[in-house]
Amino acid sequence: MTEPNASRPKAAQADGAKERDEAATAVMDDLEALRERTSAIEQERDEFRSLLQRTRADFENYQKRTERDLAQERRYWHAGLALDILPILDTFERAVIEAQQAGETGPFVQGVATIQAQVLDALKRHGITRIEAQGQPFDPNLHQAVMQQPSADHPPNTVLQVLEQGFMLHDRVLRPARVAVSVASS
């Protein structure tokens, strides 16, 4: 049996080998280019996947933050209304105190006191409560000192008198109590 290239002249055999080598080199070059392109596409895919994951996490965090903010807003939404009602409540309180000091105890005074109690109850149902200040140590987070009075009976920085009631809305100060604070007597 004769070799297939045996009948061909040596120059033709060399040209055929050269063509095969060139074709093999071209295939190898194409293969290498495809590998590089595949690697670049995989890297780009990984970047997009990472971007998608970060974007998804950012969006989920945004949703959670928005839900928290809305819950917080709902919890304190009536603060403005309460601040508008508090001066009216203060007027009721002054009216009852003045009437009691004048010795009046009639149905009118009792009616005003009942209205005052109902308003306080309504506020309490919505998380608005009085700040108990009388006799307490002065706390600048809860109280606003408007005057100081010397006192031998109380330690310094004790609330001696509440001039205007303070109120809390859940865990926030809605309005600080305006108070007179003791100082050491000289």
C-alpha positions in Angstrom: 0.0 0.0 0.0 1.3 3.4 -0.9 1.0 6.5 1.2 -1.5 9.0 0.0 1.1 11.7 -0.3 3.6 9.4 -2.0 2.3 10.1 -5.5 2.3 13.8 -4.9 5.4 15.8 -5.5 7.3 17.0 -2.5 6.5 20.6 -3.2 2.8 19.8 -3.2 3.2 17.8 -0.1 5.0 20.8 1.6 2.2 23.1 0.5 -0.5 20.8 1.9 1.4 20.5 5.2 1.8 24.2 5.3 -2.0 24.7 4.6 -2.8 22.2 7.3 -0.5 24.0 9.7 -2.0 27.4 8.8 -5.5 26.0 9.2 -4.6 24.4 12.5 -3.1 27.7 13.6 -6.2 29.6 12.5 -8.4 27.2 14.4 -6.2 27.5 17.5 -6.3 31.3 17.1 -10.1 31.3 16.7 -10.3 28.9 19.7 -8.1 31.2 21.8 -10.2 34.3 20.7 -13.4 32.4 21.7 -11.9 31.5 25.0 -10.9 35.2 25.6 -14.3 36.4 24.5 -16.0 33.7 26.7 -13.9 34.8 29.7 -14.8 38.5 29.1 -18.5 37.6 28.8 -18.3 35.5 32.0 -16.6 38.4 33.8 -19.3 40.8 32.6 -22.0 38.4 33.6 -20.5 38.1 37.1 -20.4 41.9 37.3 -24.0 42.2 36.3 -25.0 39.4 38.8 -23.1 41.3 41.5 -24.8 44.6 40.6 -28.2 42.8 40.5 -27.6 41.3 44.0 -26.5 44.7 45.4 -29.4 46.5 43.8 -31.8 43.9 45.2 -30.3 44.2 48.7 -30.5 48.0 48.4 -34.2 47.8 47.4 -35.1 45.4 50.2 -33.3 47.7 52.7 -35.2 50.7 51.2 -38.5 48.8 51.6 -37.7 47.9 55.2 -36.7 51.5 56.0 -39.8 52.9 54.3 -42.0 50.5 56.4 -40.2 51.5 59.6 -40.6 55.2 58.7 -44.3 54.8 58.0 -44.9 52.9 61.2 -43.0 55.6 63.1 -45.1 58.3 61.3 -48.3 56.5 62.2 -47.2 56.2 65.8 -46.7 60.0 66.1 -49.0 61.4 63.5 -51.4 63.1 66.0 -48.6 65.1 67.7 -49.7 68.3 66.0 -53.3 67.9 67.0 -52.3 67.2 70.6 -50.1 70.3 70.7 -53.1 72.4 69.6 -55.3 70.8 72.3 -52.9 71.2 75.2 -53.4 75.0 75.6 -57.1 74.3 75.9 -56.5 71.7 78.5 -54.3 74.1 80.4 -57.2 76.7 80.4 -59.5 74.0 81.8 -57.0 73.3 84.5 -56.5 76.9 85.4 -60.3 77.4 85.6 -60.7 74.5 88.0 -57.8 75.7 90.2 -59.1 79.2 90.3 -62.7 78.0 91.1 -61.4 75.8 93.9 -59.3 78.6 95.3 -62.4 80.8 95.3 -64.3 78.1 97.2 -66.7 77.3 94.3 -67.7 73.7 94.0 -71.0 74.0 92.1 -72.1 72.0 89.0 -70.3 74.4 86.6 -66.9 73.7 88.2 -67.6 70.0 88.3 -68.6 70.1 84.6 -65.3 71.8 83.7 -63.4 69.3 85.8 -65.2 66.4 84.1 -64.4 67.8 80.6 -60.8 68.2 81.6 -60.7 64.5 82.8 -62.4 63.3 79.6 -59.8 65.2 77.4 -57.0 63.7 79.5 -58.5 60.2 79.1 -58.9 60.7 75.3 -55.2 61.8 75.1 -54.1 58.9 77.2 -55.9 56.4 74.8 -53.7 57.8 72.0 -50.4 57.5 74.0 -50.3 61.1 75.3 -49.6 61.2 79.0 -48.6 63.8 81.6 -45.0 64.1 82.7 -45.0 63.7 86.5 -42.7 66.4 87.6 -43.7 67.6 91.1 -41.1 66.6 93.7 -38.9 64.9 91.1 -35.3 65.7 90.4 -34.9 68.2 87.5 -34.4 66.4 84.2 -33.6 68.8 81.3 -35.0 66.2 78.9 -38.4 66.4 80.5 -38.5 69.7 82.2 -37.9 73.3 81.3 -36.8 75.4 84.3 -38.4 78.8 84.1 -37.5 79.9 87.7 -35.4 78.9 90.7 -36.4 79.2 94.3 -34.3 78.7 97.4 -35.5 75.8 99.5 -34.2 74.4 102.8 -36.7 71.5 102.6 -35.7 70.1 99.3 -32.3 69.1 97.8 -31.0 71.4 95.0 -32.4 70.7 91.5 -35.8 69.4 92.7 -39.0 70.4 91.0 -40.9 72.6 93.5 -43.8 73.7 91.4 -45.2 72.8 88.0 -46.2 76.0 86.2 -47.3 74.2 83.0 -47.9 70.5 82.6 -45.6 68.6 80.3 -46.7 65.7 78.1 -45.2 62.7 76.5 -46.3 61.1 73.2 -45.3 57.4 73.8 -41.6 57.7 74.4 -41.1 61.3 73.1 -41.5 64.6 74.9 -44.4 66.4 73.3 -44.1 69.4 75.5 -41.7 69.7 78.4 -43.1 70.6 81.8 -42.4 74.2 82.8 -41.2 74.1 86.3 -39.7 76.0 89.3 -36.6 74.3 90.6 -35.0 74.4 94.0 -31.6 75.8 94.7 -29.6 75.7 97.9 -30.7 78.3 100.4 -28.0 80.7 101.3 
